[in-house]
Amino acid sequence: MAGVLNCREPDQWFFFCPRQEREAQGGRPNRITPSGYWKATGSPGFVFGNNRMIGTKRTLVFYEGRAPSGTKTKWKMNEFGSISQEQATTSNAQPEME
């Protein structure tokens, strides 16, 4: 995965990378690595700013090996995605913070 690493603490790393073309067009994201894969768990959450939804958050767990027989590890990752200003103001299904 090509991206930019921001690592100021040994246990907390941040990677910033563009979405792949297939994923950006609504396709399923490719989270496969040479040694395993990242699997999404639970429902996506919302990120709020100024009482408006500005992004999404999804929790991922790393599995060693190949799906569906991979072995679950203790590694976890939070994947954040931003939404455009237009999406934030035009979505009828947009939740608001109370």
N, C-alpha and C positions, 0 to 999 in steps of 0.2 A: 504494500500500500504506500503510494507516494504521498507525502504530506510534510507539514512543518511540525517539529517537536518543540514543545515548551516544557522544560523539566527543571523546576526549581527545588523540588523536594524529592527524596528518593522513592517515596511511596505514592506520589501523585504526579502523573504525567498528563499532558494535554497534547492532542494531535489535531491539526487543522488540515483538512483536505477537501478538494472539490468533489462533488458527486459525479459518479460515472454517468455517461450519456444515457445508458439504458435506465438507470435508476432515476435520473432527472426527468425522464419522460413518463414516469409513473410505473416503471418496472420494479421488480423485486431487487433489493440491494444484494450485492455479492459480498458476503462477509467470510469468505474462505481464505485461509492462510496456508502456507506450506506445511504446517504441523497440525492444523485443526480448523476450527470454525467458530464464529461467534453466533450465538442463538439468542434471539429476542425472547424475553420473558415478561409475562404480565401485559397489561394494557399501557399504551403510551400515555404519558402525562402531559400537562400543559405548562408552559413557562409564561409568567405574567410580568408586566412592567406598566406602571401607571394605570393599574386596574384593567388592562387590556391584554389579550393573549398575543405574545410576540414570538412564540416558538413552541417546540415540542421536545419532550425528553423521553427516551426509551432506555430501559436497562437491558444489558446483554451479558450473557455468561459464556465463557470460553470452554469448548470441548476439544480434547485432543483426539486425533484420528479423523475418520470420515463419518458423515451422517449416513444412516441413523444409528450406527453402533459406536459413536464417539464416547469418550469417558469425560464426565463433567469435572472441571477443575474449580479451584477457589477464586479464580480470576473473574472480576466483574468490571464492567465498563458502562458508563452513562453516555449515551449518544444524544447530542443536542442538535436540533435543526431550527433554523430561523424561518420565519414566514415573511412574505413581502407585505408592505404597507397596504397594498390593494387587497390581499387575502385577509388581512386583519380587519379591514373596514367593510368588506362586502360579504363575508361569510354569514349566512343565516344561522348556521349551527355553532357559531363561535360562543363559547362559554365566557361569562364575565365573572370577575372576582367579586365576592360579596364581603 
